[in-house]
Amino acid sequence: DVEIGTEEYTWMALACATAFLVYVVFFFAVSFQALRHVGMELRVTNFTSRGPFEFVTDGLRVGQTQWNIYASFKDVLVALAVVAFVSQPMTQLLLTATILLLWAWRVSKVEPFESWTTNVIEVWSSGGAAGLLIIQMVYADRDHEAESQIWQTAFLFVSVLVPAIMIVLEVASFFPSAAKWIPGRIRAGPRPVESEVDRFERIFSWHHVSQATRHMDSVEWK
């Protein structure tokens, strides 16, 4: 243990502060600047190009380019929950599970990723991880350790199985002989023919369309 006020504690605190500044503050500052450039490029090109910083928003809908920032912020919250309650494991598990469940729920509502399978994998993986943490809390007593291991194994298997199947199907869709048997939503790569409605759905989520429609209900037309 390191005592507060000692030289070793001072150097450790300085190292932690430096790491936080470099890996968290600097990362978010650079990411925000890159997103600003992407937004400006989209506005100038009428949503046809994201510019040189497109890699920052790779895989995201045009209307949801900020979601990689949200994902990073979620990871920071999980890390803070673990560090802040280092002596309270049950609180750590509860907070982490809550963050993951809220994240999975929000992704399922907004569908920020262009690929339907990516949205499903994100929701399924986050929900599965939260389920494992909840099982760990429920069976914290050593008398139920065997039951805990059984449930954790089952949850882990299901959490990994569905994303693995979708990834295999996406890879298989690159082969013409197998692609015709794979549903269109799972199939990887661009669609051969894309209507304006399909393009609109790919760029924006129906969640935002429904919000705009509700706002129009209060407009008085003359």
C-alpha positions, -999 to +999 in steps of 0.1 A: +000+000+000+011+035-008+006+061+020-009+095+011+017+123+013+047+102+005+070+108-025+059+075-040+023+086-038+031+120-054+048+104-084+020+078-088-007+106-087+014+126-112+016+096-135-021+089-133-030+126-140-006+126-171-021+094-184-056+108-180-046+140-198-030+122-227-054+092-232-087+109-223-086+147-226-063+148-256-082+120-273-116+137-270-102+170-280-087+156-312-119+136-319-141+167-315-120+186-340-121+158-365-159+156-362-161+193-368-142+189-401-165+160-410-195+181-404-182+210-424-173+187-453-208+171-453-224+205-454-202+218-482-206+186-503-243+182-497-238+150-477-218+132-504-184+133-488-170+132-453-135+145-462-101+133-451-113+126-416-139+100-428-121+073-408-133+089-376-169+081-386-164+049-405-194+026-404-218+052-390-248+068-406-243+104-418-268+116-393-250+098-364-213+106-370-208+114-333-215+079-320-179+069-318-174+097-293-204+083-273-188+048-274-156+062-260-174+081-233-192+049-223-159+032-219-146+060-197-177+058-175-172+021-170-135+027-161-145+054-137-171+032-120-145+005-114-119+030-101-142+050-079-157+020-061-125-002-060-134-015-025-171-021-033-173-049-059-211-052-059-214-015-067-188-019-095-209-047-110-242-028-106-229+004-122-211-013-150-242-035-158-264-004-158-241+015-181-240-014-206-278-019-205-285+018-211-260+017-240-276-014-255-310+002-252-300+034-268-282+017-297-313-004-303-334+028-305-312+049-327-294+023-348-263+045-354-244+021-376-250+018-413-249-020-411-279-037-395-257-065-383-233-041-366-262-026-346-274-061-336-239-072-326-234-041-305-268-045-287-263-082-282-228-080-269-234-052-245-266-068-232-248-102-228-219-086-209-245-069-186-262-102-181-229-118-170-224-091-145-259-094-131-254-132-127-222-125-109-241-102-085-270-127-080-247-156-073-221-137-053-225-162-024-199-190-026-226-216-018-240-210-053-207-210-071-216-240-093-249-225-104-231-192-111-206-209-134-234-227-153-253-196-159-222-176-168-212-202-193-246-203-209-248-165-211-213-163-225-221-189-252-253-171-263-236-137-262-208-149-285-228-173-307-252-147-323-224-122-333-203-150-346-231-163-368-237-128-382-200-123-389-198-157-407-228-148-428-214-114-437-181-130-448-200-157-468-220-130-486-189-120-505-191-153-523-218-152-551-228-188-546-236-183-509-249-147-511-282-157-527-291-177-496-283-149-472-310-123-462-304-089-477-301-071-443-272-093-433-255-093-466-223-073-466-212-048-492-233-022-511-267-031-526-268-034-563-298-011-567-306+014-541-337+036-542-340+070-526-360+055-497-333+029-491-306+056-491-325+078-467-330+048-444-293+040-445-282+076-438-308+085-411-325+063-386-363+060-384-360+072-348-351+107-360-377+106-387-405+098-362-392+127-340-394+151-369-429+139-377-440+145-341-426+180-342-445+188-373-478+179-356-475+212-336-470+233-368-499+255-378-502+255-415-516+286-433 
